[in-house]
């Protein structure tokens, strides 16, 4: 399978014979590593799901639905 080097875009054979895959060379691999270290690349943060805020009355209603054994340790 042929892929493009992420750094220089040169087409390379992607297999076990390519020791720097997906890069074409050690140089391109180190350039990419340096860009990550300089924070030029970043994995975007996932937005945290909205936190569920319960009203004390809702909590009391849920607890009232539990059987008596729910409160025993």
N, C-alpha and C positions, 0 to 999 in steps of 0.2 A: 504494500500500500504506500502511495506517495502522499506526503503532507508538506505543507510549507512551514519553514522555521518561523516560530513566533517573533523572533527578533529581526532577522534580515529578509524573511520571506522567500529564501532560496528553497527550491523543491528538493526534498530528501526522501530516501526510502526508509519507511518506518518499520524496522524489524530489529531483531536482536543483534544484527551486525552493526547497527548504529548506536554506539555507546552513549551518545549525548542526546538521544531522542527525547523529546520532539525537536531538539535544537540540532543545527547542522554541525556545531563545533563547541568546544569548551569555551571559546571566546563569547559566543552568543549566549551560552548558558550563564556565564558570569555577568554579562551585561544585564540579563533579565533578573538575576539575583540582586544585583546592585539597585535596580529600579524598585524591587520590592523593599529593599532595605531603606531606600530614600523615600518610601511611601508614595511613589509615583503610581503604584498599583495597589489596589485594596479590594478586599471582598466586602461588598455592601452589607450593612447591618440589616438583619431582619427586623421588621417592625414588630414590637411586642404586641401580643393580642391585648385588647382592652381588658383591664382588670374588672372582675365582677365585684361590684359594690353592693353588699346586702344591707338592707334596712334591718334594724333590730327586730321589728315586728315580723319580717319575713323569717328571720332566724328562729324566733319563738314559734312561729307556725310550723316550721320544719321539725323542730324538736318535739312539738306536741304530737306529730304524726308518728314518732318513734315509739316502739314498744318499751315496757318497763325494763327489760333486760339491756336496752341500749345504754342505760346510765350506770350499770354495774361494771366494776372493773374485773 
